[in-house]
């Protein structure tokens, strides 16, 4: 075997091992999480002492804050009930569909003196929510003959 043939086989081996190692890196790469962290604006439901309403028991849902988000046209939000150690909240994710409602929500927070905070958490697959809404919008309504 000549020197040229040896170098050719050496280069070919290097090429094959480079392709193989690149393929392993590409195939072994973890998929991006469908539940990537999302920032939420968390509105804390005013307590009875603050609002003058009747006391809310365990299981009370975020009624006033949820209504504020609905009135402002929020696309998607979650409400949580009162638990033993936690007040009821309405959680508005910072996703593009909710951006038009943010100015209204912040104005409502200021006007009503609602406590709020921002949290980052991985809870909802918004692409699945969007797809579900597109599918339900495409279905014919039951009232249509």
N, C-alpha and C positions, 0 to 999 in steps of 0.2 A: 504494500500500500504506500503510495507516494505521500509526500508531505502535504500536497494540495488536497488530496482526498481526506486525510486526517483532519485538516482544518475545516473542510466542508462538513464532515460529520460532527465536528465539535460545534460549529455554528448552528447546524440543524438541531442538535441536542439542546443548545442554549435557547433557541427559538421555541421549541416544544415545551421546555420547562417554564419559560416565561409566560407562554399562553396558558399553560395548566395552572400556574400560580395565580394569574390574573382571573381566570375563570373561577377558581375556588374563592377568591376574595369577593367577586361579584355575586356569586351564588350564595355565599354564606352571610352576606350582609343582611342584618335584620330589617324587616319591613317597617316603615314608619308607623307609629302607633295610630290607630284610628281614633283613639281617645287622647290626643295630645292636650297638654295643659291649656286651659282657657281661663281668661280673667273674667270674673263675675262682679257685678255691682250688687251687693247684698243690702237690701232695705230691711231694717228691723222694724217689725210691727210695733206701733206705739202701745205702751202699756195702759191699763185702765187709769192709772194715776195721771199719766200725761194727757190722755185724750178725753177723760171724763166719761168714758163708756163703762158699761158693766164689766166686771172682772172676767177675764178669759181663762177658762180652765184648760186642763191638759187636752190636747187634740185640737185646740183652736187654730184655725188656718189664717194665714196672712191675708186678711180681708181688705183692709184699707190700702196697703201697699200693692197688693195684687190688682186692685181696682185702678190705682194710679197707673200701673204699667199697662193695663188694658186700655184705659182712656188715652194714653199717650201713643197707642198704636204699636206696642212692642210685638215683634214677630214671634218670639219664643221666650218664655220665662218659666221658672219653677217656683212653687210655693212649698214651704215646709211647715208642719204643725208645731205648736208649742210642745216641748218636751220638758222633762223634769228640770233640766239644767240649761235649757236653751229657749229663747223667745222665738215666736213664729217669724219667718222671713220670706221675702220674695226675692228671688235671685235672677238677675238679668245678665245673660252672658254678653260679652263684647264680641259680637259677630257682625258681619257687614249688614245683615238684614235688620239689626237692632239699632244701627247708628243713627238713622233719622229720628228715632224716639228719644235719644239721650238728652237733647236740650230740654224737651218737655219734662222728662223725668227729673232732671236736676232742678228745674224751676219748681216742680211740685214738691221735691224734697225740701227746698229752701222755704217754700211757702208754708208747709205743714210742720216743719221742724222734725223731720223723720231722721233718725239715726241711720248711718250707712257706713259701709266699709267695702274695700275691694279685696277679693280673694282669688287665688289662682288654684285651680284644681282640674283634674281629669275626670269628667263624669259623663259627658254626652257626646255621641257621635252625630254632629250637626249635618254631615253629608247624608246620613241615613234619614234624619228628620226631613231634610229638603226633598229627598227622593220619595219619601212617604207622602209628603204633601203634594208632590207632582202627580203621583199615582192616584191619590184620592180626588184630585181636581179633574183628572182625566176620566174618571168613572162617571157614567150617566147617573143622574139623580133618580131616586126611587119614585119621585112625584111625576117625572116625565113619562108620558105614555109611550 
